[in-house]
Amino acid sequence: MKKRMVKTLTLFGLIGALTAGGTAAYLTDFDQETNTFTVGKVDIDVEEPNWKPDDHDKIVPTEEMKKDPQITNNGKNDAFVYLEVSIPVRNVITANEDGTRNPEAETELFTFNKNSGWTLLSAKKVGANKVYTYNYSKILKAGETTTPLFQTIKFANIIEGQLDEQSLDVGIRGYAIQAENTGDKENSVDAQAKAAYNKYVNQNKGQNGEALSGNIA
């Protein structure tokens, strides 16, 4: 009986030694997710591939000149894009094709024929210019280029001696706004572009990119 008692005490002592001197190993794990968001970018260039400014320093009445404004989307995001054309207006006397004179009147000094694929948003007098604003009738994807708004412009048939040696500027400005979440769920691209344009106008009032034509009803 005494011998059995000794064996039992020895076993308990061994268990105690393992518990006191050993290190318990637990099954553990760790995981983590970091969501990285890269902010997009809307970036456009207005180009006129066939415009040669040095060729037009002595224009004559009815002269037609190559001028082909278009927009390239260099950004990361699809965009609604717009071209704004400012035509100088003056009180001048013009002539008809047969040479007969018209009365002096406010006259747009240059005219152009719009290509298909563009929609007129607005035409209004701003200062001494008539400002035309057009939207491209497609969403312009990153890396794409629009068709030209027009191919040529034509100088009015004004009677000589009224604008001699004056510099006349035809201003071309391009605007763009992200296509996503700006079109107000309108059905057509033109309607979406119009809604998005008003957002652009509101956001850029008083800024370098302010649109000349203002909001469109």
CYANA upper distance limits for C-alpha pairs under 8 A (distance plus 0.5 A):
  1 MET  CA      5 MET  CA      6.90
  2 LYS  CA      6 VAL  CA      7.05
  3 LYS  CA      7 LYS  CA      7.21
  4 ARG  CA      8 THR  CA      6.98
  5 MET  CA      9 LEU  CA      6.93
  6 VAL  CA     10 THR  CA      6.74
  7 LYS  CA     11 LEU  CA      6.91
  8 THR  CA     12 PHE  CA      6.94
  9 LEU  CA     13 GLY  CA      6.74
 10 THR  CA     14 LEU  CA      6.92
 11 LEU  CA     15 ILE  CA      6.98
 12 PHE  CA     16 GLY  CA      6.77
 13 GLY  CA     17 ALA  CA      6.73
 14 LEU  CA     18 LEU  CA      6.91
 15 ILE  CA     19 THR  CA      6.81
 16 GLY  CA     20 ALA  CA      6.63
 17 ALA  CA     21 GLY  CA      6.48
 18 LEU  CA     22 GLY  CA      5.96
 40 GLY  CA     75 GLY  CA      8.34
 40 GLY  CA     76 LYS  CA      6.34
 40 GLY  CA     77 ASN  CA      6.64
 41 LYS  CA     75 GLY  CA      5.68
 41 LYS  CA     76 LYS  CA      5.75
 41 LYS  CA     77 ASN  CA      6.48
 42 VAL  CA     73 ASN  CA      8.09
 42 VAL  CA     74 ASN  CA      7.94
 42 VAL  CA     75 GLY  CA      5.15
 42 VAL  CA     76 LYS  CA      6.89
 42 VAL  CA     77 ASN  CA      6.35
 42 VAL  CA     78 ASP  CA      8.29
 42 VAL  CA     79 ALA  CA      7.68
 42 VAL  CA    176 ALA  CA      7.61
 42 VAL  CA    177 ILE  CA      7.36
 42 VAL  CA    178 GLN  CA      7.04
 43 ASP  CA     73 ASN  CA      6.60
 43 ASP  CA     74 ASN  CA      5.69
 43 ASP  CA     75 GLY  CA      4.88
 43 ASP  CA     76 LYS  CA      8.33
 43 ASP  CA    176 ALA  CA      8.20
 44 ILE  CA     71 ILE  CA      7.02
 44 ILE  CA     72 THR  CA      6.03
 44 ILE  CA     73 ASN  CA      5.19
 44 ILE  CA     74 ASN  CA      5.86
 44 ILE  CA     75 GLY  CA      7.25
 44 ILE  CA    174 GLY  CA      8.29
 44 ILE  CA    175 TYR  CA      8.31
 44 ILE  CA    176 ALA  CA      7.58
 45 ASP  CA     71 ILE  CA      6.12
 45 ASP  CA     72 THR  CA      5.77
 45 ASP  CA     73 ASN  CA      7.30
 45 ASP  CA     74 ASN  CA      7.65
 45 ASP  CA    174 GLY  CA      8.17
 46 VAL  CA     69 PRO  CA      7.13
 46 VAL  CA     70 GLN  CA      6.21
 46 VAL  CA     71 ILE  CA      5.17
 46 VAL  CA     72 THR  CA      7.13
 46 VAL  CA    173 ARG  CA      7.88
 46 VAL  CA    174 GLY  CA      6.57
 47 GLU  CA     68 ASP  CA      8.33
 47 GLU  CA     69 PRO  CA      6.14
 47 GLU  CA     70 GLN  CA      5.91
 47 GLU  CA     71 ILE  CA      6.69
 47 GLU  CA     72 THR  CA      8.08
 48 GLU  CA     67 LYS  CA      6.79
 48 GLU  CA     68 ASP  CA      5.49
 48 GLU  CA     69 PRO  CA      5.14
 48 GLU  CA     70 GLN  CA      6.90
 49 PRO  CA     67 LYS  CA      8.47
 49 PRO  CA     68 ASP  CA      7.23
 49 PRO  CA     69 PRO  CA      8.28
 50 ASN  CA     66 LYS  CA      6.57
 50 ASN  CA     67 LYS  CA      6.61
 50 ASN  CA     68 ASP  CA      6.94
 51 TRP  CA     66 LYS  CA      6.22
 51 TRP  CA     67 LYS  CA      5.40
 51 TRP  CA     68 ASP  CA      7.37
 52 LYS  CA     56 HIS  CA      8.01
 52 LYS  CA     66 LYS  CA      8.39
 53 PRO  CA     57 ASP  CA      8.16
 58 LYS  CA    165 GLU  CA      8.36
 59 ILE  CA     63 GLU  CA      7.05
 59 ILE  CA    155 PHE  CA      8.42
 60 VAL  CA    155 PHE  CA      7.85
 61 PRO  CA    155 PHE  CA      6.11
 61 PRO  CA    156 ALA  CA      6.14
 61 PRO  CA    157 ASN  CA      5.06
 61 PRO  CA    158 ILE  CA      6.43
 61 PRO  CA    159 ILE  CA      8.46
 62 THR  CA    154 LYS  CA      6.44
 62 THR  CA    155 PHE  CA      5.38
 62 THR  CA    156 ALA  CA      5.85
 62 THR  CA    157 ASN  CA      5.55
 63 GLU  CA    154 LYS  CA      6.11
 63 GLU  CA    155 PHE  CA      5.89
 63 GLU  CA    156 ALA  CA      8.41
 64 GLU  CA    152 THR  CA      6.96
 64 GLU  CA    153 ILE  CA      6.14
 64 GLU  CA    154 LYS  CA      4.74
 64 GLU  CA    155 PHE  CA      6.95
 65 MET  CA    152 THR  CA      5.82
 65 MET  CA    153 ILE  CA      5.94
 65 MET  CA    154 LYS  CA      6.80
 66 LYS  CA    151 GLN  CA      6.53
 66 LYS  CA    152 THR  CA      4.88
 66 LYS  CA    153 ILE  CA      7.13
 67 LYS  CA    150 PHE  CA      7.72
 67 LYS  CA    151 GLN  CA      5.98
 67 LYS  CA    152 THR  CA      5.28
 67 LYS  CA    153 ILE  CA      6.86
 68 ASP  CA    148 PRO  CA      5.78
 68 ASP  CA    149 LEU  CA      7.06
 68 ASP  CA    150 PHE  CA      5.92
 68 ASP  CA    151 GLN  CA      5.02
 68 ASP  CA    152 THR  CA      6.93
 69 PRO  CA    148 PRO  CA      5.75
 69 PRO  CA    149 LEU  CA      6.34
 69 PRO  CA    150 PHE  CA      7.34
 69 PRO  CA    151 GLN  CA      8.28
 69 PRO  CA    172 ILE  CA      8.01
 70 GLN  CA     83 LEU  CA      8.44
 70 GLN  CA    145 THR  CA      7.55
 70 GLN  CA    146 THR  CA      6.15
 70 GLN  CA    147 THR  CA      6.59
 70 GLN  CA    148 PRO  CA      5.06
 70 GLN  CA    149 LEU  CA      6.77
 71 ILE  CA     81 VAL  CA      8.13
 71 ILE  CA    145 THR  CA      6.08
 71 ILE  CA    146 THR  CA      5.96
 71 ILE  CA    147 THR  CA      8.45
 71 ILE  CA    148 PRO  CA      8.40
 71 ILE  CA    174 GLY  CA      7.63
 72 THR  CA    143 GLY  CA      7.35
 72 THR  CA    144 GLU  CA      6.34
 72 THR  CA    145 THR  CA      4.68
 72 THR  CA    146 THR  CA      7.01
 73 ASN  CA     78 ASP  CA      8.42
 73 ASN  CA     79 ALA  CA      8.26
 73 ASN  CA    140 LEU  CA      7.29
 73 ASN  CA    141 LYS  CA      7.30
 73 ASN  CA    142 ALA  CA      5.77
 73 ASN  CA    143 GLY  CA      5.77
 73 ASN  CA    144 GLU  CA      6.14
 73 ASN  CA    145 THR  CA      6.82
 74 ASN  CA    142 ALA  CA      6.65
 74 ASN  CA    143 GLY  CA      6.06
 74 ASN  CA    144 GLU  CA      8.38
 75 GLY  CA    142 ALA  CA      6.28
 75 GLY  CA    143 GLY  CA      7.81
 76 LYS  CA    142 ALA  CA      5.98
 77 ASN  CA    141 LYS  CA      7.40
 77 ASN  CA    142 ALA  CA      6.28
 77 ASN  CA    178 GLN  CA      6.92
 77 ASN  CA    179 ALA  CA      8.20
 78 ASP  CA    139 ILE  CA      7.05
 78 ASP  CA    140 LEU  CA      6.13
 78 ASP  CA    141 LYS  CA      4.81
 78 ASP  CA    142 ALA  CA      6.00
 78 ASP  CA    178 GLN  CA      6.56
 78 ASP  CA    179 ALA  CA      6.13
 78 ASP  CA    180 GLU  CA      8.04
 79 ALA  CA    139 ILE  CA      6.27
 79 ALA  CA    140 LEU  CA      5.79
 79 ALA  CA    141 LYS  CA      6.98
 79 ALA  CA    142 ALA  CA      8.39
 79 ALA  CA    176 ALA  CA      6.60
 79 ALA  CA    177 ILE  CA      5.89
 79 ALA  CA    178 GLN  CA      4.87
 79 ALA  CA    179 ALA  CA      4.91
 79 ALA  CA    180 GLU  CA      8.25
 80 PHE  CA    135 ASN  CA      7.97
 80 PHE  CA    136 TYR  CA      7.56
 80 PHE  CA    138 LYS  CA      8.00
 80 PHE  CA    139 ILE  CA      5.86
 80 PHE  CA    140 LEU  CA      6.72
 80 PHE  CA    176 ALA  CA      6.11
 80 PHE  CA    177 ILE  CA      6.01
 80 PHE  CA    178 GLN  CA      6.82
 80 PHE  CA    179 ALA  CA      5.96
 80 PHE  CA    193 ALA  CA      6.35
 80 PHE  CA    196 ALA  CA      7.91
 81 VAL  CA    135 ASN  CA      6.49
 81 VAL  CA    136 TYR  CA      6.32
 81 VAL  CA    139 ILE  CA      8.11
 81 VAL  CA    140 LEU  CA      7.47
 81 VAL  CA    174 GLY  CA      7.71
 81 VAL  CA    175 TYR  CA      6.14
 81 VAL  CA    176 ALA  CA      4.88
 81 VAL  CA    177 ILE  CA      7.21
 81 VAL  CA    193 ALA  CA      8.37
 82 TYR  CA    133 THR  CA      7.44
 82 TYR  CA    134 TYR  CA      5.99
 82 TYR  CA    135 ASN  CA      4.86
 82 TYR  CA    136 TYR  CA      6.52
 82 TYR  CA    174 GLY  CA      6.10
 82 TYR  CA    175 TYR  CA      5.56
 82 TYR  CA    176 ALA  CA      6.82
 83 LEU  CA    133 THR  CA      6.36
 83 LEU  CA    134 TYR  CA      5.86
 83 LEU  CA    135 ASN  CA      7.06
 83 LEU  CA    149 LEU  CA      8.25
 83 LEU  CA    172 ILE  CA      7.37
 83 LEU  CA    173 ARG  CA      6.25
 83 LEU  CA    174 GLY  CA      5.13
 83 LEU  CA    175 TYR  CA      7.00
 84 GLU  CA    131 VAL  CA      7.26
 84 GLU  CA    132 TYR  CA      6.07
 84 GLU  CA    133 THR  CA      4.88
 84 GLU  CA    134 TYR  CA      6.86
 84 GLU  CA    171 GLY  CA      8.28
 84 GLU  CA    172 ILE  CA      6.16
 84 GLU  CA    173 ARG  CA      5.56
 84 GLU  CA    174 GLY  CA      6.76
 85 VAL  CA    131 VAL  CA      6.12
 85 VAL  CA    132 TYR  CA      5.62
 85 VAL  CA    133 THR  CA      6.97
 85 VAL  CA    170 VAL  CA      7.49
 85 VAL  CA    171 GLY  CA      6.17
 85 VAL  CA    172 ILE  CA      5.35
 85 VAL  CA    173 ARG  CA      7.21
 86 SER  CA    129 ASN  CA      6.28
 86 SER  CA    130 LYS  CA      6.16
 86 SER  CA    131 VAL  CA      4.96
 86 SER  CA    132 TYR  CA      6.97
 86 SER  CA    170 VAL  CA      6.05
 86 SER  CA    171 GLY  CA      5.34
 86 SER  CA    172 ILE  CA      7.07
 87 ILE  CA    108 GLU  CA      6.81
 87 ILE  CA    109 LEU  CA      7.33
 87 ILE  CA    110 PHE  CA      6.86
 87 ILE  CA    129 ASN  CA      5.74
 87 ILE  CA    130 LYS  CA      5.65
 87 ILE  CA    131 VAL  CA      6.85
 87 ILE  CA    169 ASP  CA      8.06
 87 ILE  CA    170 VAL  CA      5.85
 87 ILE  CA    171 GLY  CA      7.55
 88 PRO  CA    108 GLU  CA      6.50
 88 PRO  CA    109 LEU  CA      6.42
 88 PRO  CA    110 PHE  CA      7.97
 88 PRO  CA    128 ALA  CA      6.59
 88 PRO  CA    129 ASN  CA      4.91
 88 PRO  CA    130 LYS  CA      6.96
 88 PRO  CA    168 LEU  CA      7.43
 88 PRO  CA    169 ASP  CA      7.34
 88 PRO  CA    170 VAL  CA      7.20
 89 VAL  CA    106 GLU  CA      6.80
 89 VAL  CA    107 THR  CA      5.86
 89 VAL  CA    108 GLU  CA      5.02
 89 VAL  CA    109 LEU  CA      6.41
 89 VAL  CA    128 ALA  CA      6.11
 89 VAL  CA    129 ASN  CA      5.69
 89 VAL  CA    130 LYS  CA      7.11
 90 ARG  CA    105 ALA  CA      8.29
 90 ARG  CA    106 GLU  CA      5.81
 90 ARG  CA    107 THR  CA      5.99
 90 ARG  CA    108 GLU  CA      7.28
 90 ARG  CA    109 LEU  CA      7.63
 90 ARG  CA    128 ALA  CA      7.84
 91 ASN  CA    104 GLU  CA      6.65
 91 ASN  CA    105 ALA  CA      5.48
 91 ASN  CA    106 GLU  CA      4.80
 91 ASN  CA    107 THR  CA      6.62
 92 VAL  CA    104 GLU  CA      5.55
 92 VAL  CA    105 ALA  CA      6.18
 92 VAL  CA    106 GLU  CA      7.00
 92 VAL  CA    107 THR  CA      7.05
 92 VAL  CA    158 ILE  CA      7.32
 92 VAL  CA    159 ILE  CA      8.29
 92 VAL  CA    162 GLN  CA      7.44
 93 ILE  CA    101 ARG  CA      7.45
 93 ILE  CA    102 ASN  CA      6.48
 93 ILE  CA    103 PRO  CA      6.37
 93 ILE  CA    104 GLU  CA      4.83
 93 ILE  CA    105 ALA  CA      7.07
 93 ILE  CA    158 ILE  CA      6.37
 93 ILE  CA    159 ILE  CA      6.34
 94 THR  CA    101 ARG  CA      6.49
 94 THR  CA    102 ASN  CA      5.99
 94 THR  CA    103 PRO  CA      7.99
 94 THR  CA    104 GLU  CA      7.78
 94 THR  CA    156 ALA  CA      7.94
 94 THR  CA    157 ASN  CA      5.98
 94 THR  CA    158 ILE  CA      4.62
 94 THR  CA    159 ILE  CA      5.96
 95 ALA  CA     99 GLY  CA      5.86
 95 ALA  CA    100 THR  CA      5.93
 95 ALA  CA    101 ARG  CA      4.93
 95 ALA  CA    102 ASN  CA      6.26
 95 ALA  CA    157 ASN  CA      6.27
 95 ALA  CA    158 ILE  CA      6.63
 95 ALA  CA    159 ILE  CA      6.95
 96 ASN  CA    100 THR  CA      5.91
 96 ASN  CA    101 ARG  CA      6.87
 96 ASN  CA    102 ASN  CA      7.69
 96 ASN  CA    157 ASN  CA      7.95
108 GLU  CA    129 ASN  CA      8.48
108 GLU  CA    130 LYS  CA      7.76
108 GLU  CA    156 ALA  CA      7.96
109 LEU  CA    155 PHE  CA      6.35
109 LEU  CA    156 ALA  CA      5.56
110 PHE  CA    153 ILE  CA      6.72
110 PHE  CA    154 LYS  CA      5.79
110 PHE  CA    155 PHE  CA      5.14
110 PHE  CA    156 ALA  CA      6.17
111 THR  CA    153 ILE  CA      6.08
111 THR  CA    154 LYS  CA      5.79
111 THR  CA    155 PHE  CA      7.30
111 THR  CA    156 ALA  CA      7.88
112 PHE  CA    150 PHE  CA      7.16
112 PHE  CA    151 GLN  CA      8.46
112 PHE  CA    152 THR  CA      6.77
112 PHE  CA    153 ILE  CA      5.25
112 PHE  CA    154 LYS  CA      6.92
113 ASN  CA    150 PHE  CA      6.47
113 ASN  CA    151 GLN  CA      8.25
113 ASN  CA    152 THR  CA      8.10
113 ASN  CA    153 ILE  CA      8.28
114 LYS  CA    118 TRP  CA      7.95
114 LYS  CA    149 LEU  CA      6.26
114 LYS  CA    150 PHE  CA      5.43
115 ASN  CA    148 PRO  CA      7.57
115 ASN  CA    149 LEU  CA      6.02
115 ASN  CA    150 PHE  CA      5.79
115 ASN  CA    151 GLN  CA      8.33
116 SER  CA    149 LEU  CA      8.44
117 GLY  CA    136 TYR  CA      6.71
117 GLY  CA    137 SER  CA      5.93
117 GLY  CA    138 LYS  CA      8.12
117 GLY  CA    147 THR  CA      7.82
118 TRP  CA    134 TYR  CA      6.63
118 TRP  CA    135 ASN  CA      6.23
118 TRP  CA    136 TYR  CA      5.20
118 TRP  CA    137 SER  CA      5.96
118 TRP  CA    149 LEU  CA      7.13
119 THR  CA    134 TYR  CA      5.77
119 THR  CA    135 ASN  CA      5.87
119 THR  CA    136 TYR  CA      6.96
119 THR  CA    137 SER  CA      6.92
119 THR  CA    190 ASP  CA      7.77
120 LEU  CA    132 TYR  CA      7.81
120 LEU  CA    133 THR  CA      6.55
120 LEU  CA    134 TYR  CA      4.94
120 LEU  CA    135 ASN  CA      7.12
121 LEU  CA    132 TYR  CA      8.18
121 LEU  CA    133 THR  CA      5.92
121 LEU  CA    134 TYR  CA      5.69
121 LEU  CA    135 ASN  CA      7.07
121 LEU  CA    194 LYS  CA      7.69
121 LEU  CA    216 ILE  CA      7.81
122 SER  CA    131 VAL  CA      8.28
122 SER  CA    132 TYR  CA      6.23
122 SER  CA    133 THR  CA      5.60
122 SER  CA    134 TYR  CA      7.60
122 SER  CA    213 SER  CA      7.58
122 SER  CA    216 ILE  CA      7.40
123 ALA  CA    130 LYS  CA      7.38
123 ALA  CA    131 VAL  CA      6.08
123 ALA  CA    132 TYR  CA      4.97
123 ALA  CA    133 THR  CA      6.96
123 ALA  CA    213 SER  CA      8.24
124 LYS  CA    130 LYS  CA      6.19
124 LYS  CA    131 VAL  CA      5.95
124 LYS  CA    132 TYR  CA      7.29
124 LYS  CA    213 SER  CA      7.37
125 LYS  CA    129 ASN  CA      6.32
125 LYS  CA    130 LYS  CA      4.97
125 LYS  CA    131 VAL  CA      6.55
126 VAL  CA    130 LYS  CA      6.54
126 VAL  CA    131 VAL  CA      6.92
126 VAL  CA    212 LEU  CA      7.85
126 VAL  CA    213 SER  CA      7.92
131 VAL  CA    212 LEU  CA      7.96
131 VAL  CA    213 SER  CA      7.19
132 TYR  CA    213 SER  CA      8.30
133 THR  CA    213 SER  CA      7.69
135 ASN  CA    190 ASP  CA      7.72
135 ASN  CA    193 ALA  CA      7.15
135 ASN  CA    194 LYS  CA      8.15
136 TYR  CA    140 LEU  CA      8.48
136 TYR  CA    146 THR  CA      7.93
136 TYR  CA    190 ASP  CA      8.26
137 SER  CA    189 VAL  CA      6.59
137 SER  CA    190 ASP  CA      6.14
137 SER  CA    193 ALA  CA      8.41
138 LYS  CA    189 VAL  CA      6.76
138 LYS  CA    190 ASP  CA      8.33
139 ILE  CA    179 ALA  CA      7.43
139 ILE  CA    189 VAL  CA      7.67
140 LEU  CA    144 GLU  CA      6.74
140 LEU  CA    145 THR  CA      7.80
140 LEU  CA    146 THR  CA      7.75
158 ILE  CA    162 GLN  CA      8.33
160 GLU  CA    164 ASP  CA      7.73
175 TYR  CA    209 GLY  CA      8.25
176 ALA  CA    200 TYR  CA      8.41
177 ILE  CA    182 THR  CA      8.49
177 ILE  CA    196 ALA  CA      7.50
177 ILE  CA    197 TYR  CA      8.00
177 ILE  CA    200 TYR  CA      7.01
178 GLN  CA    182 THR  CA      7.47
179 ALA  CA    183 GLY  CA      7.40
179 ALA  CA    196 ALA  CA      8.21
182 THR  CA    192 GLN  CA      7.89
182 THR  CA    195 ALA  CA      7.50
182 THR  CA    196 ALA  CA      5.44
182 THR  CA    199 LYS  CA      7.89
183 GLY  CA    191 ALA  CA      7.97
183 GLY  CA    192 GLN  CA      4.48
183 GLY  CA    193 ALA  CA      6.72
183 GLY  CA    194 LYS  CA      8.18
183 GLY  CA    195 ALA  CA      5.92
183 GLY  CA    196 ALA  CA      5.67
184 ASP  CA    192 GLN  CA      6.99
184 ASP  CA    195 ALA  CA      6.95
184 ASP  CA    196 ALA  CA      8.14
185 LYS  CA    192 GLN  CA      7.55
186 GLU  CA    191 ALA  CA      6.33
186 GLU  CA    192 GLN  CA      5.74
187 ASN  CA    191 ALA  CA      7.39
187 ASN  CA    192 GLN  CA      7.65
188 SER  CA    192 GLN  CA      6.71
189 VAL  CA    193 ALA  CA      6.40
190 ASP  CA    194 LYS  CA      6.69
191 ALA  CA    195 ALA  CA      6.88
192 GLN  CA    196 ALA  CA      6.61
193 ALA  CA    197 TYR  CA      6.43
194 LYS  CA    198 ASN  CA      7.04
194 LYS  CA    216 ILE  CA      8.08
195 ALA  CA    199 LYS  CA      7.21
196 ALA  CA    200 TYR  CA      6.84
197 TYR  CA    201 VAL  CA      6.73
197 TYR  CA    215 ASN  CA      8.33
198 ASN  CA    202 ASN  CA      6.68
198 ASN  CA    214 GLY  CA      8.36
198 ASN  CA    215 ASN  CA      5.87
198 ASN  CA    216 ILE  CA      7.04
199 LYS  CA    203 GLN  CA      6.63
200 TYR  CA    204 ASN  CA      6.64
201 VAL  CA    205 LYS  CA      6.59
201 VAL  CA    210 GLU  CA      7.10
201 VAL  CA    211 ALA  CA      6.50
201 VAL  CA    214 GLY  CA      6.62
201 VAL  CA    215 ASN  CA      6.70
202 ASN  CA    215 ASN  CA      8.16
204 ASN  CA    208 ASN  CA      8.06
204 ASN  CA    209 GLY  CA      6.54
204 ASN  CA    210 GLU  CA      5.54
204 ASN  CA    211 ALA  CA      8.02
205 LYS  CA    209 GLY  CA      8.46
205 LYS  CA    210 GLU  CA      5.76
205 LYS  CA    211 ALA  CA      8.11
206 GLY  CA    210 GLU  CA      6.61
